[in-house]
Amino acid sequence: MVNCTAFYVSPLTFYELAMLSEDKISHLSHVILQVVKTSPLVTVQVDEGRVLKEIKRVLASELAQEEDIDRKVKAKLASYSRGIVEGSAEWEVLYRKTFEEEMRKHAKA
């Protein structure tokens, strides 16, 4: 069991997450575990290997969810009748807004 009363990790952008290889996810998981272990606010009462495995599972799950949302957002923007060019300033603004809306929907689910 991991008891956590306060834990903050600076959020990565989707683009940073999309570039995470399995090795990077593993490294990030180890870094998170070290932070958790040294925090006076957290008590780890199970094997560190289990905690590390769970951290990796959660990271992979979140990454997969964001990749799915990214695909949905791009498909939605591509379906607009006025043909917004991907990568343009307008597209970037609409992408970010739509992506954030989709993330909020998934957070409520």
MMTF fields as JSON, N, C-alpha, C and O atoms, coordinates in Angstrom:
{
  "mmtfVersion": "1.0.0",
  "mmtfProducer": "UNKNOWN",
  "numBonds": 435,
  "numAtoms": 436,
  "numGroups": 109,
  "numChains": 1,
  "numModels": 1,
  "chainsPerModel": [1],
  "groupsPerChain": [109],
  "chainIdList": ["A"],
  "bondAtomList": [4, 2, 8, 6, 12, 10, 16, 14, 20, 18, 24, 22, 28, 26, 32, 30, 36, 34, 40, 38, 44, 42, 48, 46, 52, 50, 56, 54, 60, 58, 64, 62, 68, 66, 72, 70, 76, 74, 80, 78, 84, 82, 88, 86, 92, 90, 96, 94, 100, 98, 104, 102, 108, 106, 112, 110, 116, 114, 120, 118, 124, 122, 128, 126, 132, 130, 136, 134, 140, 138, 144, 142, 148, 146, 152, 150, 156, 154, 160, 158, 164, 162, 168, 166, 172, 170, 176, 174, 180, 178, 184, 182, 188, 186, 192, 190, 196, 194, 200, 198, 204, 202, 208, 206, 212, 210, 216, 214, 220, 218, 224, 222, 228, 226, 232, 230, 236, 234, 240, 238, 244, 242, 248, 246, 252, 250, 256, 254, 260, 258, 264, 262, 268, 266, 272, 270, 276, 274, 280, 278, 284, 282, 288, 286, 292, 290, 296, 294, 300, 298, 304, 302, 308, 306, 312, 310, 316, 314, 320, 318, 324, 322, 328, 326, 332, 330, 336, 334, 340, 338, 344, 342, 348, 346, 352, 350, 356, 354, 360, 358, 364, 362, 368, 366, 372, 370, 376, 374, 380, 378, 384, 382, 388, 386, 392, 390, 396, 394, 400, 398, 404, 402, 408, 406, 412, 410, 416, 414, 420, 418, 424, 422, 428, 426, 432, 430],
  "bondOrderList": [1, 1, 1, 1, 1, 1, 1, 1, 1, 1, 1, 1, 1, 1, 1, 1, 1, 1, 1, 1, 1, 1, 1, 1, 1, 1, 1, 1, 1, 1, 1, 1, 1, 1, 1, 1, 1, 1, 1, 1, 1, 1, 1, 1, 1, 1, 1, 1, 1, 1, 1, 1, 1, 1, 1, 1, 1, 1, 1, 1, 1, 1, 1, 1, 1, 1, 1, 1, 1, 1, 1, 1, 1, 1, 1, 1, 1, 1, 1, 1, 1, 1, 1, 1, 1, 1, 1, 1, 1, 1, 1, 1, 1, 1, 1, 1, 1, 1, 1, 1, 1, 1, 1, 1, 1, 1, 1, 1],
  "groupList": [{"groupName": "MET", "atomNameList": ["N", "CA", "C", "O"], "elementList": ["N", "C", "C", "O"], "formalChargeList": [0, 0, 0, 0], "bondAtomList": [1, 0, 2, 1, 3, 2], "bondOrderList": [1, 1, 2], "singleLetterCode": "M", "chemCompType": "L-PEPTIDE LINKING"}, {"groupName": "VAL", "atomNameList": ["N", "CA", "C", "O"], "elementList": ["N", "C", "C", "O"], "formalChargeList": [0, 0, 0, 0], "bondAtomList": [1, 0, 2, 1, 3, 2], "bondOrderList": [1, 1, 2], "singleLetterCode": "V", "chemCompType": "L-PEPTIDE LINKING"}, {"groupName": "ASN", "atomNameList": ["N", "CA", "C", "O"], "elementList": ["N", "C", "C", "O"], "formalChargeList": [0, 0, 0, 0], "bondAtomList": [1, 0, 2, 1, 3, 2], "bondOrderList": [1, 1, 2], "singleLetterCode": "N", "chemCompType": "L-PEPTIDE LINKING"}, {"groupName": "CYS", "atomNameList": ["N", "CA", "C", "O"], "elementList": ["N", "C", "C", "O"], "formalChargeList": [0, 0, 0, 0], "bondAtomList": [1, 0, 2, 1, 3, 2], "bondOrderList": [1, 1, 2], "singleLetterCode": "C", "chemCompType": "L-PEPTIDE LINKING"}, {"groupName": "THR", "atomNameList": ["N", "CA", "C", "O"], "elementList": ["N", "C", "C", "O"], "formalChargeList": [0, 0, 0, 0], "bondAtomList": [1, 0, 2, 1, 3, 2], "bondOrderList": [1, 1, 2], "singleLetterCode": "T", "chemCompType": "L-PEPTIDE LINKING"}, {"groupName": "ALA", "atomNameList": ["N", "CA", "C", "O"], "elementList": ["N", "C", "C", "O"], "formalChargeList": [0, 0, 0, 0], "bondAtomList": [1, 0, 2, 1, 3, 2], "bondOrderList": [1, 1, 2], "singleLetterCode": "A", "chemCompType": "L-PEPTIDE LINKING"}, {"groupName": "PHE", "atomNameList": ["N", "CA", "C", "O"], "elementList": ["N", "C", "C", "O"], "formalChargeList": [0, 0, 0, 0], "bondAtomList": [1, 0, 2, 1, 3, 2], "bondOrderList": [1, 1, 2], "singleLetterCode": "F", "chemCompType": "L-PEPTIDE LINKING"}, {"groupName": "TYR", "atomNameList": ["N", "CA", "C", "O"], "elementList": ["N", "C", "C", "O"], "formalChargeList": [0, 0, 0, 0], "bondAtomList": [1, 0, 2, 1, 3, 2], "bondOrderList": [1, 1, 2], "singleLetterCode": "Y", "chemCompType": "L-PEPTIDE LINKING"}, {"groupName": "SER", "atomNameList": ["N", "CA", "C", "O"], "elementList": ["N", "C", "C", "O"], "formalChargeList": [0, 0, 0, 0], "bondAtomList": [1, 0, 2, 1, 3, 2], "bondOrderList": [1, 1, 2], "singleLetterCode": "S", "chemCompType": "L-PEPTIDE LINKING"}, {"groupName": "PRO", "atomNameList": ["N", "CA", "C", "O"], "elementList": ["N", "C", "C", "O"], "formalChargeList": [0, 0, 0, 0], "bondAtomList": [1, 0, 2, 1, 3, 2], "bondOrderList": [1, 1, 2], "singleLetterCode": "P", "chemCompType": "L-PEPTIDE LINKING"}, {"groupName": "LEU", "atomNameList": ["N", "CA", "C", "O"], "elementList": ["N", "C", "C", "O"], "formalChargeList": [0, 0, 0, 0], "bondAtomList": [1, 0, 2, 1, 3, 2], "bondOrderList": [1, 1, 2], "singleLetterCode": "L", "chemCompType": "L-PEPTIDE LINKING"}, {"groupName": "GLU", "atomNameList": ["N", "CA", "C", "O"], "elementList": ["N", "C", "C", "O"], "formalChargeList": [0, 0, 0, 0], "bondAtomList": [1, 0, 2, 1, 3, 2], "bondOrderList": [1, 1, 2], "singleLetterCode": "E", "chemCompType": "L-PEPTIDE LINKING"}, {"groupName": "ASP", "atomNameList": ["N", "CA", "C", "O"], "elementList": ["N", "C", "C", "O"], "formalChargeList": [0, 0, 0, 0], "bondAtomList": [1, 0, 2, 1, 3, 2], "bondOrderList": [1, 1, 2], "singleLetterCode": "D", "chemCompType": "L-PEPTIDE LINKING"}, {"groupName": "LYS", "atomNameList": ["N", "CA", "C", "O"], "elementList": ["N", "C", "C", "O"], "formalChargeList": [0, 0, 0, 0], "bondAtomList": [1, 0, 2, 1, 3, 2], "bondOrderList": [1, 1, 2], "singleLetterCode": "K", "chemCompType": "L-PEPTIDE LINKING"}, {"groupName": "ILE", "atomNameList": ["N", "CA", "C", "O"], "elementList": ["N", "C", "C", "O"], "formalChargeList": [0, 0, 0, 0], "bondAtomList": [1, 0, 2, 1, 3, 2], "bondOrderList": [1, 1, 2], "singleLetterCode": "I", "chemCompType": "L-PEPTIDE LINKING"}, {"groupName": "HIS", "atomNameList": ["N", "CA", "C", "O"], "elementList": ["N", "C", "C", "O"], "formalChargeList": [0, 0, 0, 0], "bondAtomList": [1, 0, 2, 1, 3, 2], "bondOrderList": [1, 1, 2], "singleLetterCode": "H", "chemCompType": "L-PEPTIDE LINKING"}, {"groupName": "GLN", "atomNameList": ["N", "CA", "C", "O"], "elementList": ["N", "C", "C", "O"], "formalChargeList": [0, 0, 0, 0], "bondAtomList": [1, 0, 2, 1, 3, 2], "bondOrderList": [1, 1, 2], "singleLetterCode": "Q", "chemCompType": "L-PEPTIDE LINKING"}, {"groupName": "GLY", "atomNameList": ["N", "CA", "C", "O"], "elementList": ["N", "C", "C", "O"], "formalChargeList": [0, 0, 0, 0], "bondAtomList": [1, 0, 2, 1, 3, 2], "bondOrderList": [1, 1, 2], "singleLetterCode": "G", "chemCompType": "PEPTIDE LINKING"}, {"groupName": "ARG", "atomNameList": ["N", "CA", "C", "O"], "elementList": ["N", "C", "C", "O"], "formalChargeList": [0, 0, 0, 0], "bondAtomList": [1, 0, 2, 1, 3, 2], "bondOrderList": [1, 1, 2], "singleLetterCode": "R", "chemCompType": "L-PEPTIDE LINKING"}, {"groupName": "TRP", "atomNameList": ["N", "CA", "C", "O"], "elementList": ["N", "C", "C", "O"], "formalChargeList": [0, 0, 0, 0], "bondAtomList": [1, 0, 2, 1, 3, 2], "bondOrderList": [1, 1, 2], "singleLetterCode": "W", "chemCompType": "L-PEPTIDE LINKING"}],
  "groupTypeList": [0, 1, 2, 3, 4, 5, 6, 7, 1, 8, 9, 10, 4, 6, 7, 11, 10, 5, 0, 10, 8, 11, 12, 13, 14, 8, 15, 10, 8, 15, 1, 14, 10, 16, 1, 1, 13, 4, 8, 9, 10, 1, 4, 1, 16, 1, 12, 11, 17, 18, 1, 10, 13, 11, 14, 13, 18, 1, 10, 5, 8, 11, 10, 5, 16, 11, 11, 12, 14, 12, 18, 13, 1, 13, 5, 13, 10, 5, 8, 7, 8, 18, 17, 14, 1, 11, 17, 8, 5, 11, 19, 11, 1, 10, 7, 18, 13, 4, 6, 11, 11, 11, 0, 18, 13, 15, 5, 13, 5],
  "groupIdList": [1, 2, 3, 4, 5, 6, 7, 8, 9, 10, 11, 12, 13, 14, 15, 16, 17, 18, 19, 20, 21, 22, 23, 24, 25, 26, 27, 28, 29, 30, 31, 32, 33, 34, 35, 36, 37, 38, 39, 40, 41, 42, 43, 44, 45, 46, 47, 48, 49, 50, 51, 52, 53, 54, 55, 56, 57, 58, 59, 60, 61, 62, 63, 64, 65, 66, 67, 68, 69, 70, 71, 72, 73, 74, 75, 76, 77, 78, 79, 80, 81, 82, 83, 84, 85, 86, 87, 88, 89, 90, 91, 92, 93, 94, 95, 96, 97, 98, 99, 100, 101, 102, 103, 104, 105, 106, 107, 108, 109],
  "secStructList": [7, 3, 3, 3, 1, 7, 7, 7, 7, 7, 7, 7, 7, 2, 2, 2, 2, 2, 6, 7, 7, 2, 2, 2, 2, 2, 2, 2, 2, 2, 2, 2, 2, 2, 2, 2, 2, 2, 7, 6, 6, 3, 3, 3, 7, 1, 7, 2, 2, 2, 2, 2, 2, 2, 2, 2, 2, 2, 2, 2, 2, 2, 2, 2, 2, 2, 2, 2, 2, 2, 2, 2, 2, 2, 2, 2, 2, 2, 6, 7, 6, 6, 7, 7, 7, 6, 6, 1, 2, 2, 2, 2, 2, 2, 2, 2, 2, 2, 2, 2, 2, 2, 2, 2, 2, 2, 2, 2, 7],
  "xCoordList": [0.843, 0.0, 0.881, 1.877, 0.52, 1.252, 0.338, -0.717, 0.752, 0.0, 0.618, 1.818, -0.175, 0.356, -0.591, -1.752, -0.097, -0.94, -0.655, -1.533, 0.566, 0.906, 2.043, 3.115, 1.805, 2.833, 2.6, 1.509, 3.593, 3.442, 4.539, 5.719, 4.148, 5.092, 4.722, 3.567, 5.693, 5.438, 4.897, 5.511, 3.762, 3.169, 4.006, 4.59, 4.05, 4.709, 3.662, 2.487, 4.076, 3.142, 2.936, 3.717, 1.888, 1.637, 2.83, 3.204, 3.425, 4.546, 5.732, 6.428, 5.976, 7.058, 6.725, 7.602, 5.47, 5.07, 5.158, 5.569, 4.774, 4.777, 6.176, 6.343, 7.178, 8.554, 9.17, 10.35, 8.404, 8.955, 9.063, 8.065, 10.275, 10.5, 10.297, 10.117, 10.327, 10.207, 11.328, 11.102, 12.54, 13.664, 13.431, 13.749, 12.875, 12.61, 11.513, 11.596, 10.489, 9.426, 10.006, 9.661, 10.88, 11.523, 12.353, 12.285, 13.134, 13.961, 13.082, 13.348, 12.04, 11.138, 10.466, 10.272, 10.114, 9.51, 10.46, 10.051, 11.727, 12.727, 12.898, 13.032, 12.895, 13.013, 11.82, 11.992, 10.621, 9.418, 9.506, 9.188, 9.936, 10.07, 11.046, 10.783, 12.165, 13.138, 12.54, 12.778, 11.769, 11.109, 10.119, 10.059, 9.353, 8.377, 9.079, 8.646, 10.155, 10.876, 11.48, 11.556, 11.906, 12.563, 11.588, 11.981, 10.339, 9.348, 8.907, 8.571, 8.908, 8.415, 6.888, 6.33, 6.231, 4.774, 4.252, 3.042, 5.15, 4.748, 5.415, 6.606, 4.634, 5.16, 4.892, 3.739, 5.949, 5.811, 5.842, 6.838, 4.747, 4.624, 4.601, 4.215, 5.005, 5.09, 6.453, 7.23, 6.725, 7.979, 8.151, 7.217, 9.343, 9.617, 9.386, 8.985, 9.634, 9.402, 7.943, 7.64, 7.04, 5.607, 5.228, 4.433, 5.809, 5.524, 6.036, 5.34, 7.244, 7.838, 6.996, 6.768, 6.544, 5.702, 4.4, 3.937, 3.816, 2.571, 2.804, 1.976, 3.915, 4.241, 4.359, 3.813, 5.067, 5.229, 3.882, 3.618, 3.03, 1.716, 0.876, 0.234, 0.887, 0.101, 0.631, -0.149, 1.952, 2.531, 2.149, 1.757, 2.264, 1.929, 0.444, 0.077, -0.404, -1.841, -2.191, -2.977, -1.617, -1.87, -1.369, -2.034, -0.202, 0.348, -0.562, -0.82, -1.045, -1.945, -3.239, -3.758, -3.756, -4.979, -4.749, -5.588, -3.624, -3.34, -3.113, -3.495, -2.5, -2.321, -3.675, -3.883, -4.6, -5.942, -6.666, -7.308, -6.559, -7.185, -6.56, -7.268, -5.251, -4.562, -5.123, -5.385, -5.308, -5.866, -7.281, -7.624, -8.1, -9.476, -9.505, -10.29, -8.653, -8.621, -8.177, -8.774, -7.134, -6.665, -7.733, -7.906, -8.452, -9.527, -10.648, -11.205, -10.972, -12.02, -11.624, -12.436, -10.391, -9.938, -9.871, -10.158, -9.496, -9.424, -10.813, -10.949, -11.842, -13.203, -13.842, -14.912, -13.212, -13.775, -13.863, -12.928, -14.981, -15.226, -14.314, -14.073, -13.812, -12.987, -11.513, -10.705, -11.147, -9.796, -8.675, -7.912, -8.575, -7.507, -6.215, -6.191, -5.153, -3.876, -3.202, -2.955, -2.905, -2.231, -0.883, -0.107, -0.623, 0.629, 0.521, 1.399, -0.559, -0.745, -1.071, -1.429, -0.944, -1.229, -2.673, -2.945, -3.588, -5.001, -5.212, -5.929, -4.587, -4.713, -4.17, -4.788, -3.024, -2.415, -3.337, -3.482, -3.962, -4.883, -6.09, -6.477, -6.678, -7.829, -7.452, -8.221, -6.263, -5.806, -5.709, -6.261, -5.008, -4.81, -6.152, -6.372, -7.05, -8.362, -9.16, -9.726, -9.203, -9.959, -9.337, -10.051, -8.009, -7.316, -7.641, -7.935, -7.591, -7.899, -9.347, -9.623, -10.269, -11.675, -11.823, -12.519, -11.17, -11.234, -10.608, -11.115, -9.522, -8.885, -9.827, -9.914, -10.529, -11.488, -12.617, -13.043, -13.102, -14.156, -13.683, -14.425, -12.454, -11.927, -11.667, -11.785, -11.318, -11.068, -12.36, -12.337, -13.485, -14.777, -15.28, -16.053, -14.847, -15.339, -14.77, -15.085],
  "yCoordList": [-1.185, 0.0, 1.238, 1.3, 2.199, 3.463, 4.538, 4.831, 5.118, 6.218, 7.516, 7.732, 8.37, 9.619, 10.756, 10.751, 11.728, 12.87, 14.055, 14.888, 14.144, 15.25, 14.809, 14.431, 14.858, 14.445, 15.211, 15.148, 15.928, 16.726, 16.365, 16.351, 16.076, 15.849, 16.828, 16.889, 17.59, 18.551, 17.812, 16.844, 18.247, 17.535, 17.678, 18.729, 16.603, 16.623, 16.955, 16.627, 17.592, 17.85, 16.564, 15.621, 16.529, 15.339, 15.032, 13.872, 16.078, 15.861, 15.246, 14.403, 15.646, 15.041, 13.592, 12.73, 13.308, 11.941, 11.05, 9.894, 11.583, 10.789, 10.34, 9.346, 11.063, 10.719, 9.754, 9.424, 9.3, 8.425, 6.993, 6.368, 6.497, 5.101, 4.262, 4.802, 2.963, 2.07, 2.332, 2.293, 2.598, 2.902, 4.198, 4.288, 5.201, 6.474, 6.316, 6.901, 5.529, 5.271, 4.553, 4.869, 3.595, 2.877, 3.827, 3.788, 4.68, 5.638, 6.587, 6.827, 7.121, 8.033, 7.329, 7.936, 6.067, 5.292, 5.164, 5.287, 4.916, 4.823, 6.172, 6.222, 7.246, 8.584, 8.85, 9.334, 8.537, 8.736, 7.9, 8.385, 6.651, 5.788, 6.38, 6.35, 6.916, 7.521, 8.727, 8.922, 9.527, 10.684, 10.207, 10.758, 9.188, 8.642, 8.098, 8.347, 7.361, 6.76, 7.801, 7.577, 8.925, 9.935, 10.967, 11.82, 10.897, 11.855, 11.49, 10.337, 12.465, 12.19, 12.027, 11.616, 12.347, 12.281, 10.94, 10.71, 10.055, 8.791, 7.636, 7.683, 6.605, 5.384, 4.24, 3.944, 3.603, 2.466, 1.204, 0.92, 0.448, -0.729, -2.032, -3.073, -1.983, -3.182, -3.213, -2.263, -4.307, -4.476, -3.368, -3.041, -2.798, -1.715, -2.157, -1.354, -3.416, -3.933, -3.816, -3.494, -4.077, -3.945, -2.49, -2.178, -1.601, -0.174, 0.294, 1.014, -0.111, 0.276, -0.241, 0.473, -1.475, -2.063, -1.268, -1.038, -0.853, -0.081, 1.306, 1.798, 1.932, 3.239, 3.109, 3.928, 2.088, 1.873, 1.615, 2.119, 0.823, 0.512, 1.782, 1.994, 2.619, 3.854, 4.793, 5.379, 4.937, 5.8, 5.311, 6.106, 4.007, 3.445, 3.631, 3.941, 3.441, 3.609, 5.054, 5.311, 5.984, 7.402, 7.804, 8.555, 7.301, 7.605, 7.064, 7.748, 5.841, 5.248, 6.054, 6.256, 6.513, 7.32, 8.634, 9.055, 9.277, 10.542, 10.336, 11.187, 9.221, 8.931, 8.741, 9.194, 8.068, 7.863, 9.199, 9.444, 10.051, 11.372, 12.189, 12.895, 12.102, 12.809, 12.395, 13.245, 11.091, 10.599, 11.141, 11.569, 11.121, 11.613, 13.1, 13.54, 13.862, 15.308, 15.605, 16.445, 14.922, 15.142, 14.768, 15.46, 13.674, 13.268, 14.304, 14.625, 14.819, 15.837, 17.096, 17.653, 17.547, 18.75, 18.52, 19.431, 17.318, 17.003, 16.988, 17.191, 16.747, 16.676, 18.047, 18.146, 19.094, 20.441, 20.776, 20.523, 21.34, 21.604, 22.681, 22.691, 23.571, 24.647, 24.281, 25.134, 23.071, 22.582, 23.36, 24.052, 23.253, 23.931, 23.14, 21.926, 23.822, 23.171, 22.758, 23.585, 21.444, 20.944, 21.639, 21.753, 22.098, 22.788, 24.302, 25.014, 24.794, 26.251, 26.768, 25.999, 28.074, 28.679, 28.407, 28.088, 28.536, 28.28, 26.824, 26.542, 25.904, 24.485, 24.196, 23.455, 24.774, 24.549, 25.009, 24.323, 26.177, 26.696, 25.768, 25.409, 25.384, 24.482, 23.115, 22.512, 22.625, 21.328, 21.371, 20.512, 22.371, 22.458, 22.568, 21.888, 23.423, 23.606, 22.304, 21.901, 21.651, 20.41, 19.297, 18.505, 19.233, 18.218, 18.391, 17.413, 19.617, 19.881, 19.519, 18.984, 19.805, 19.436, 17.919, 17.418, 17.197, 15.734, 15.173, 14.205, 15.77, 15.313, 15.522, 14.668, 16.646, 16.895, 15.86, 15.372, 15.526, 14.509, 13.176, 12.504, 12.792, 11.517, 11.54, 10.511, 12.695, 12.806, 12.605, 12.082, 13.019, 12.866, 11.43, 10.997, 10.699, 9.328, 8.358, 7.169],
  "zCoordList": [0.0, 0.0, 0.0, 0.72, -0.79, -0.842, -0.279, -0.841, 0.833, 1.427, 0.96, 1.132, 0.379, -0.158, 0.179, -0.232, 0.926, 1.257, 0.359, 0.135, -0.159, -1.061, -1.964, -1.491, -3.253, -4.206, -5.486, -6.053, -5.95, -7.164, -8.141, -7.79, -9.365, -10.447, -11.541, -11.964, -11.998, -13.061, -14.276, -14.726, -14.817, -15.947, -17.211, -17.477, -17.978, -19.277, -20.326, -20.163, -21.381, -22.466, -23.249, -23.123, -24.055, -24.864, -25.753, -25.926, -26.316, -27.225, -26.496, -27.063, -25.257, -24.477, -24.161, -24.226, -23.82, -23.517, -24.746, -24.652, -25.894, -27.116, -27.49, -28.196, -27.026, -27.354, -26.342, -26.457, -25.363, -24.347, -24.864, -25.226, -24.889, -25.24, -23.982, -22.89, -24.139, -22.988, -21.983, -20.773, -22.485, -21.594, -20.826, -19.641, -21.504, -20.833, -19.787, -18.707, -20.102, -19.128, -17.918, -16.779, -18.159, -17.058, -16.203, -14.975, -16.857, -16.119, -15.304, -14.126, -15.929, -15.237, -14.053, -13.0, -14.223, -13.138, -11.957, -10.803, -12.253, -11.183, -10.478, -9.256, -11.235, -10.639, -9.722, -8.604, -10.188, -9.37, -8.099, -7.013, -8.229, -7.057, -6.047, -4.845, -6.519, -5.605, -4.883, -3.691, -5.6, -4.976, -3.918, -2.819, -4.256, -3.317, -2.072, -0.947, -2.283, -1.149, -0.217, 0.991, -0.757, 0.073, 0.633, 1.429, 0.23, 0.721, 2.136, 2.405, 3.036, 4.385, 4.421, 5.438, 3.327, 3.265, 2.768, 2.762, 2.351, 1.745, 2.474, 2.781, 2.746, 3.336, 2.366, 2.051, 1.896, 0.987, 1.839, 2.505, 1.816, 2.667, 1.876, 2.408, 0.628, -0.2, -0.872, -0.78, -1.539, -2.263, -3.3, -4.032, -3.355, -4.309, -5.749, -6.591, -6.029, -7.375, -7.782, -8.931, -6.846, -7.129, -7.364, -8.251, -6.557, -6.725, -8.083, -8.799, -8.433, -9.71, -10.879, -11.855, -10.769, -11.817, -11.969, -13.086, -10.847, -10.896, -11.491, -12.258, -11.147, -11.727, -13.243, -13.983, -13.704, -15.147, -15.818, -16.91, -15.156, -15.72, -15.866, -16.895, -14.835, -14.872, -15.954, -16.704, -16.036, -17.07, -18.463, -19.317, -18.694, -20.007, -20.316, -21.45, -19.312, -19.499, -19.832, -20.744, -19.105, -19.36, -20.749, -21.463, -21.122, -22.441, -23.541, -24.531, -23.365, -24.358, -24.468, -25.566, -23.325, -23.335, -24.074, -24.87, -23.817, -24.496, -25.99, -26.793, -26.373, -27.798, -28.472, -29.597, -27.779, -28.314, -28.476, -29.498, -27.475, -27.546, -28.669, -29.388, -28.826, -29.909, -31.265, -32.117, -31.468, -32.738, -32.955, -34.057, -31.897, -32.01, -32.344, -33.183, -31.689, -31.919, -33.346, -34.019, -33.812, -35.181, -36.201, -37.204, -35.949, -36.858, -36.857, -37.907, -35.686, -35.583, -36.343, -37.082, -36.171, -36.869, -38.379, -39.156, -38.795, -40.225, -40.859, -42.065, -40.048, -40.587, -40.781, -41.383, -40.288, -40.456, -41.941, -42.7, -42.341, -43.763, -44.348, -45.555, -43.524, -44.086, -44.201, -44.567, -43.909, -44.162, -43.498, -44.172, -42.208, -41.464, -41.656, -41.456, -42.041, -42.326, -41.022, -40.144, -40.911, -39.713, -39.55, -40.499, -38.334, -38.045, -38.107, -37.62, -38.707, -38.765, -37.365, -36.473, -37.189, -35.883, -35.464, -34.307, -36.417, -36.116, -35.706, -34.746, -36.436, -36.129, -34.731, -33.967, -34.394, -33.078, -31.956, -30.944, -32.138, -31.117, -30.974, -29.862, -32.106, -32.068, -31.511, -30.763, -31.877, -31.372, -29.852, -29.165, -29.33, -27.878, -27.15, -26.148, -27.654, -27.028, -27.049, -26.032, -28.202, -28.342, -27.514, -26.899, -27.494, -26.705, -25.225, -24.537, -24.735, -23.324, -22.996, -21.922, -23.908, -23.702, -23.597, -22.714, -24.495, -24.47, -23.192, -22.625, -22.746, -21.502, -20.319, -19.437, -20.295, -19.209, -19.245, -18.198, -20.441, -20.568, -20.004, -19.287, -20.324, -19.847, -18.349, -17.682, -17.819, -16.378, -15.591, -14.477, -16.171, -15.505, -15.575, -14.721, -16.581, -16.791, -15.782, -15.824]
}
